[in-house]
Amino acid sequence: MTTRGRANRRRLVAALAVDAEPFGERILTRLRAEIPVYGRRGADDLLPAILTSRAWILEPLEEGRTFTDDELAAFSSYGEVRARQGIPAEDMLRAWRLSIREFFDDMVAAGRLLRMTDGALLELTRDLLATTDAAILAFSQGHHRAEMELARQEEHRRTDFVRGVLLGGLGSAGIRQQALRHGLDPDREYHAVRARPAAETPMAVVERLLGFEGHGGRARGMVALVEGDVAGFVDRMPADAAGVVIGVGAPARLDLLAPAFHRATRALATATAFGLTGVHDLGGLGLLPAVLADVDVSDELARRYLRPLGDGEAAKPILETVRRYLSSGWRADVTAREMSVHHNTVRYRVRRYEELADVDLRDPDRALEVWWALQHARLGERPERR
């Protein structure tokens, strides 16, 4: 840059500096009129920021240089402040573009009054664009960084609240206060839920199945990761959970939800152990939770009713036939259709089992014990359950 060019720039910057206050008032008026989020902020916050940002632009423009690291850090901090004030990045960029357009018009008008050449004004314009691009990048990065930090903090708060409700770590007063903060009705009843995400059903899919996304209105409630599971509470039962298993508890107020979550956890564990999918509550699973939980009884019944058949391949069709026979309500014809065999084959296998195990399946008490033993055997076929 020539000596004359530097002198012209200094004169231009001096002329613009005189116009700082009127410029700030114009920008303030437009921001509050055209961008609603700025309209809700006070002039004592916006006006100093407008004037400071203008000064930050003028100094490197006057000297024909790029921003220093400290100046870029100041723009980054500006973006962080706006993020923490709840101003979206889109609105912040819109405000910046509005200000720069006004600044550009003032710069060109001042340059004309100072009889600067078109070439000098073009050079100034290029420098202004480069300067503003660097500023936009810096405060956008600061805004994004603050947004990410705020999101992490909010996620921690949500997780702590969900865990406090489900595990009983919060008192009634604390639950009520935080529920209101999260926009939840503390007097409403919610279903405790717990689901296990997998590779084919990640957390986002589970949340959708729980009703937090999609059509038909959003569910009210909250979920978080608890010990690797999606756990939380919703105001209505999930309608469809194809391909995933969800344990649910009876509806209860938030401050009474911990016992319901315990039952939802048992329902999830039971359904997972037995290879079931869909939505399950503890009552709907019948005796399966007891089969899973009472290992001593299960082992004794398996020893009594399964061990006499041995563990060879010949025992498998007999045991499968008995299991289906009991589940069908002692119906040999139904069992035969399910297994695609003749009903006489079913009757033969049932009699053979009764002989080997020394049991009469017509006795409902003994039939229940055999059913229990057979369900326990299913668990041994699923070594990957957790």
Residue pairs with C-beta under 8 A, 6 or more apart in sequence:
1 9
1 64
5 64
5 120
5 123
6 64
8 114
8 116
8 120
9 61
9 62
9 63
9 64
9 124
10 62
11 114
12 62
12 107
12 110
12 111
12 114
12 116
12 124
13 58
13 61
13 62
15 110
15 113
15 114
16 23
16 58
16 106
16 107
16 110
17 58
19 106
19 110
20 51
20 54
20 55
21 51
23 50
23 54
23 102
23 103
23 106
24 47
24 50
24 51
24 54
25 47
26 102
27 50
27 98
27 99
27 102
28 43
28 46
28 47
28 50
30 98
30 102
31 38
31 39
31 46
31 50
31 95
31 98
32 38
32 39
32 41
32 46
33 39
34 98
35 91
35 94
35 95
35 98
37 86
37 87
37 88
37 91
38 46
38 87
38 91
38 95
41 85
49 78
50 99
53 78
53 96
53 99
53 135
54 99
54 103
56 71
56 74
56 75
56 135
57 103
57 128
57 131
57 132
57 135
59 71
60 66
60 67
60 71
60 131
61 124
61 127
61 128
61 131
64 127
66 130
66 131
66 134
67 75
67 131
67 134
67 135
67 138
72 134
72 135
72 138
73 138
75 135
75 138
75 139
75 142
76 138
76 139
76 141
76 142
76 145
77 142
78 139
78 142
79 92
79 138
79 139
79 140
79 141
79 142
79 143
79 144
79 145
79 146
80 142
80 143
80 145
80 146
81 146
82 92
82 139
82 143
83 89
83 142
83 143
83 144
83 146
83 147
83 150
84 146
84 150
89 140
89 143
89 144
89 147
92 139
92 143
93 136
93 140
96 132
96 135
96 136
96 139
100 128
100 132
103 128
104 125
104 128
107 121
107 124
107 125
107 128
108 121
108 125
111 120
111 121
111 124
116 124
155 224
158 182
158 222
158 224
159 224
159 225
159 226
161 170
161 178
161 179
161 182
161 222
162 222
162 223
162 224
162 226
162 231
162 232
162 233
163 169
163 224
163 226
164 170
164 174
164 175
164 178
165 175
165 233
165 254
165 255
165 257
165 258
166 192
166 226
166 231
166 232
166 233
166 257
166 258
166 261
167 226
167 258
167 261
168 258
170 178
171 255
172 255
175 186
175 254
175 255
176 186
176 254
176 255
179 185
179 186
179 254
180 186
182 222
184 220
184 221
184 222
184 254
185 220
186 253
186 254
186 255
187 253
188 220
188 235
188 253
188 254
189 235
189 251
189 252
189 253
190 220
190 221
190 233
190 234
190 235
190 251
190 252
190 253
190 254
190 257
191 233
191 234
191 235
191 236
191 237
191 248
191 249
191 250
191 251
191 260
191 264
192 231
192 232
192 233
192 248
192 249
192 252
192 257
192 260
192 261
192 263
192 264
193 210
193 223
193 230
193 231
193 232
193 233
193 234
193 238
193 246
193 247
193 248
193 249
193 264
194 226
194 229
194 230
194 231
194 246
194 247
194 261
194 264
194 265
194 267
194 268
195 206
195 209
195 210
195 229
195 230
195 231
195 241
195 244
195 245
195 246
195 247
195 268
196 228
196 229
196 230
196 244
196 245
196 268
196 272
196 386
197 203
197 205
197 206
197 228
197 229
197 230
197 244
198 244
200 243
201 209
201 243
201 244
203 225
203 230
205 244
206 223
206 230
206 244
206 246
207 213
207 223
207 230
208 214
209 238
209 240
209 241
209 244
209 246
210 219
210 221
210 223
210 230
210 232
210 234
210 238
210 246
211 218
211 219
211 234
211 236
211 238
211 239
212 218
212 219
212 221
212 223
212 234
216 239
219 234
219 235
219 236
220 234
220 235
221 232
221 233
221 234
221 235
222 232
222 233
223 230
223 231
223 232
223 233
223 234
224 230
224 231
224 232
225 231
229 268
231 261
233 254
233 257
233 261
237 248
237 279
238 246
238 248
238 279
241 277
241 278
241 279
242 277
242 278
243 277
244 277
245 268
245 271
245 272
245 276
245 277
245 278
245 280
246 268
246 278
246 279
246 280
247 263
247 264
247 265
247 266
247 267
247 268
247 269
247 270
247 271
247 280
247 281
247 282
248 264
248 267
248 279
248 280
248 281
249 257
249 259
249 260
249 261
249 262
249 263
249 264
249 267
249 281
249 282
250 260
250 263
250 281
251 260
252 259
252 260
263 281
263 282
264 281
264 282
266 282
266 289
266 293
267 280
267 281
267 282
267 284
267 285
267 289
268 280
269 292
270 276
270 280
270 282
270 285
270 288
270 289
270 292
271 277
271 278
271 280
271 285
272 385
272 386
273 292
273 379
273 382
273 385
274 288
274 292
274 375
274 378
274 379
274 382
275 378
275 382
282 289
287 372
287 375
288 375
290 297
291 298
291 372
291 375
291 376
291 379
292 379
297 372
298 372
298 373
298 376
299 376
301 369
301 370
301 372
301 373
301 376
302 373
302 376
302 377
304 357
304 369
304 373
305 357
305 359
305 369
305 370
305 373
305 374
306 319
306 357
306 373
306 374
306 377
308 356
308 357
308 358
309 315
309 318
309 319
309 353
309 356
309 357
317 349
318 349
318 352
318 353
318 356
319 353
319 374
319 377
320 339
321 335
321 339
321 345
321 346
321 349
321 350
321 353
322 349
322 350
322 353
322 361
322 370
322 374
323 371
323 374
324 335
324 338
324 339
325 331
325 332
325 335
325 346
325 350
325 361
326 361
326 367
326 370
326 371
326 374
327 371
328 334
328 335
328 338
330 361
330 362
330 367
332 343
332 346
332 347
332 350
333 343
335 343
335 346
336 342
336 343
336 345
336 346
339 346
350 361
353 359
353 361
354 360
354 361
357 370
359 366
359 370
360 366
361 367
361 370
379 385
